[in-house]
Amino acid sequence: MVIYVKIIKISALWCPACLITNKALDKFINENKDIELINLDYDFDEDEVKKYNVGTTLPVLIFEKNNKELFRLIGEKNYNEIVKAVGDFI
């Protein structure tokens, strides 16, 4: 069985917390090349975003393994918070 990890990031251009989280997430992705990142914009990808029932707090990082949701991180997160959350589940 192939273990495949994907992060679906839902953010918006107007979101300051998204900008902070983006920097931390970019660092994490650069260190973990086997993780696929899918970017969705809260405003421009409205139909796709609705499928994930994210509410209004951004950003939302949805972690999936083998196409099943493991967990979500909601709101501003730093690099260490992302690493800790992933370590607990993956």
Backbone as CSV, one residue per row, in Angstrom:
resi,resn,N_x,N_y,N_z,CA_x,CA_y,CA_z,C_x,C_y,C_z
1,MET,0.840,-1.185,0.000,0.000,0.000,0.000,0.886,1.250,0.000
2,VAL,0.598,2.166,-0.898,1.365,3.403,-1.002,0.807,4.423,-0.020
3,ILE,1.694,5.006,0.760,1.283,6.070,1.677,1.529,7.395,0.965
4,TYR,0.458,8.110,0.724,0.535,9.337,-0.042,-0.044,10.474,0.789
5,VAL,0.758,11.512,1.034,0.321,12.623,1.868,0.121,13.859,1.001
6,LYS,-0.999,14.512,1.247,-1.361,15.708,0.495,-1.840,16.757,1.496
7,ILE,-1.478,18.025,1.230,-1.978,19.143,2.030,-2.795,20.029,1.110
8,ILE,-4.022,20.278,1.499,-4.883,21.205,0.773,-4.905,22.491,1.592
9,LYS,-4.341,23.540,1.000,-4.270,24.834,1.692,-5.352,25.739,1.129
10,ILE,-6.196,26.239,2.015,-7.240,27.179,1.628,-6.907,28.515,2.292
11,SER,-6.664,29.516,1.447,-6.262,30.820,1.953,-6.862,31.903,1.064
12,ALA,-6.530,33.159,1.382,-7.039,34.288,0.599,-5.969,35.368,0.522
13,LEU,-6.018,36.133,-0.547,-5.042,37.204,-0.745,-5.117,38.267,0.350
14,TRP,-6.300,38.502,0.900,-6.513,39.558,1.882,-6.225,39.111,3.322
15,CYS,-5.781,37.886,3.507,-5.648,37.272,4.836,-4.221,37.388,5.385
16,PRO,-3.979,38.233,6.407,-2.630,38.361,6.978,-2.126,37.062,7.611
17,ALA,-2.997,36.318,8.271,-2.589,35.045,8.881,-2.135,34.051,7.820
18,CYS,-2.721,34.135,6.641,-2.331,33.254,5.529,-0.906,33.535,5.096
19,LEU,-0.537,34.809,5.039,0.819,35.184,4.634,1.859,34.628,5.596
20,ILE,1.569,34.693,6.876,2.493,34.179,7.889,2.593,32.663,7.792
21,THR,1.455,32.004,7.665,1.442,30.544,7.567,2.101,30.072,6.272
22,ASN,1.925,30.818,5.180,2.532,30.436,3.903,4.036,30.260,4.024
23,LYS,4.701,31.169,4.715,6.157,31.101,4.872,6.545,29.822,5.613
24,ALA,5.846,29.515,6.679,6.133,28.304,7.452,5.831,27.053,6.641
25,LEU,4.733,27.069,5.906,4.345,25.908,5.107,5.327,25.693,3.956
26,ASP,5.782,26.768,3.329,6.768,26.646,2.259,8.037,25.967,2.767
27,LYS,8.492,26.358,3.935,9.679,25.735,4.531,9.423,24.252,4.774
28,PHE,8.266,23.933,5.319,7.925,22.537,5.600,7.885,21.711,4.313
29,ILE,7.258,22.235,3.278,7.147,21.521,1.996,8.525,21.323,1.369
30,ASN,9.373,22.333,1.450,10.725,22.216,0.899,11.534,21.118,1.588
31,GLU,11.241,20.862,2.840,11.940,19.815,3.589,11.288,18.448,3.422
32,ASN,10.092,18.406,2.875,9.338,17.150,2.724,8.813,17.071,1.297
33,LYS,9.693,16.764,0.385,9.376,16.802,-1.048,8.320,15.777,-1.460
34,ASP,8.056,14.780,-0.638,7.083,13.744,-0.990,5.648,14.144,-0.658
35,ILE,5.449,15.355,-0.153,4.111,15.842,0.173,3.625,16.756,-0.943
36,GLU,2.439,16.473,-1.443,1.836,17.313,-2.484,1.066,18.450,-1.827
37,LEU,1.224,19.647,-2.349,0.492,20.813,-1.853,-0.487,21.277,-2.918
38,ILE,-1.750,21.396,-2.526,-2.794,21.921,-3.406,-3.262,23.241,-2.809
39,ASN,-3.171,24.306,-3.597,-3.569,25.642,-3.148,-4.952,25.991,-3.678
40,LEU,-5.829,26.375,-2.765,-7.154,26.857,-3.148,-7.343,28.252,-2.559
41,ASP,-7.882,29.150,-3.352,-8.173,30.497,-2.892,-9.627,30.576,-2.433
42,TYR,-9.806,31.089,-1.231,-11.134,31.160,-0.608,-12.153,31.873,-1.495
43,ASP,-11.710,32.903,-2.212,-12.617,33.687,-3.044,-12.703,33.176,-4.482
44,PHE,-11.582,32.844,-5.062,-11.548,32.487,-6.478,-11.903,31.022,-6.763
45,ASP,-11.718,30.146,-5.788,-12.035,28.726,-5.955,-13.247,28.344,-5.100
46,GLU,-14.226,29.210,-5.096,-15.373,29.097,-4.191,-16.080,27.739,-4.261
47,ASP,-16.320,27.219,-5.452,-17.028,25.941,-5.575,-16.228,24.798,-4.967
48,GLU,-14.935,24.780,-5.216,-14.074,23.727,-4.667,-13.953,23.868,-3.148
49,VAL,-13.806,25.093,-2.662,-13.668,25.350,-1.227,-14.920,24.891,-0.474
50,LYS,-16.094,25.084,-1.055,-17.351,24.676,-0.404,-17.367,23.192,-0.072
51,LYS,-16.710,22.381,-0.884,-16.666,20.930,-0.655,-15.996,20.584,0.673
52,TYR,-15.135,21.478,1.163,-14.369,21.196,2.378,-14.984,21.784,3.647
53,ASN,-16.072,22.530,3.521,-16.782,23.057,4.690,-15.814,23.704,5.689
54,VAL,-15.147,24.771,5.245,-14.083,25.361,6.049,-14.504,26.496,6.974
55,GLY,-15.652,27.054,6.797,-16.038,28.178,7.646,-15.357,29.456,7.202
56,THR,-15.115,30.385,8.140,-14.582,31.696,7.774,-13.195,31.983,8.337
57,THR,-12.650,31.131,9.181,-11.312,31.346,9.720,-10.281,30.763,8.769
58,LEU,-9.340,31.608,8.363,-8.304,31.187,7.422,-6.925,31.399,8.038
59,PRO,-5.932,30.712,7.517,-5.992,29.668,6.510,-6.456,28.346,7.105
60,VAL,-6.798,27.417,6.222,-7.129,26.055,6.619,-6.168,25.134,5.872
61,LEU,-5.488,24.284,6.621,-4.618,23.274,6.040,-5.253,21.919,6.315
62,ILE,-5.625,21.226,5.260,-6.253,19.914,5.386,-5.224,18.867,4.987
63,PHE,-4.903,17.989,5.907,-3.910,16.948,5.668,-4.630,15.648,5.336
64,GLU,-4.258,15.071,4.210,-4.855,13.815,3.762,-3.771,12.772,3.557
65,LYS,-4.100,11.540,3.861,-3.229,10.405,3.572,-4.072,9.371,2.857
66,ASN,-3.596,8.924,1.703,-4.340,7.965,0.883,-5.770,8.441,0.635
67,ASN,-5.906,9.735,0.352,-7.186,10.385,0.026,-8.203,10.379,1.154
68,LYS,-7.743,10.254,2.393,-8.627,10.345,3.559,-8.101,11.445,4.469
69,GLU,-9.007,12.319,4.904,-8.595,13.420,5.770,-8.118,12.894,7.113
70,LEU,-6.922,13.339,7.508,-6.378,12.991,8.813,-6.734,14.039,9.859
71,PHE,-6.483,15.305,9.503,-6.732,16.396,10.436,-6.650,17.720,9.692
72,ARG,-7.010,18.782,10.400,-6.947,20.143,9.862,-6.222,21.041,10.852
73,LEU,-5.512,21.988,10.296,-4.982,23.091,11.089,-5.719,24.335,10.620
74,ILE,-6.274,25.074,11.554,-7.085,26.243,11.217,-6.479,27.470,11.881
75,GLY,-6.332,28.524,11.090,-5.780,29.764,11.599,-4.271,29.822,11.423
76,GLU,-3.688,30.911,11.883,-2.251,31.152,11.725,-1.433,30.096,12.460
77,LYS,-0.477,29.502,11.746,0.400,28.486,12.332,1.838,28.789,11.952
78,ASN,2.748,28.523,12.889,4.162,28.687,12.577,4.754,27.331,12.190
79,TYR,5.997,27.340,11.791,6.665,26.128,11.320,6.618,25.009,12.370
80,ASN,6.943,25.327,13.616,6.975,24.305,14.669,5.602,23.693,14.912
81,GLU,4.564,24.488,14.823,3.204,23.963,15.001,2.843,22.990,13.874
82,ILE,3.258,23.297,12.668,2.987,22.407,11.535,3.743,21.096,11.706
83,VAL,5.029,21.183,12.039,5.847,19.983,12.216,5.280,19.098,13.328
84,LYS,4.902,19.696,14.451,4.351,18.915,15.571,3.051,18.215,15.164
85,ALA,2.168,18.931,14.497,0.887,18.340,14.089,1.107,17.178,13.127
86,VAL,1.990,17.358,12.178,2.253,16.294,11.207,2.892,15.089,11.894
87,GLY,3.808,15.347,12.804,4.469,14.266,13.525,3.511,13.423,14.338
88,ASP,2.437,14.032,14.813,1.451,13.305,15.615,0.573,12.385,14.765
89,PHE,0.470,12.645,13.453,-0.488,11.913,12.616,0.124,11.103,11.493
90,ILE,1.289,11.515,11.024,1.833,10.860,9.824,3.047,10.024,10.182
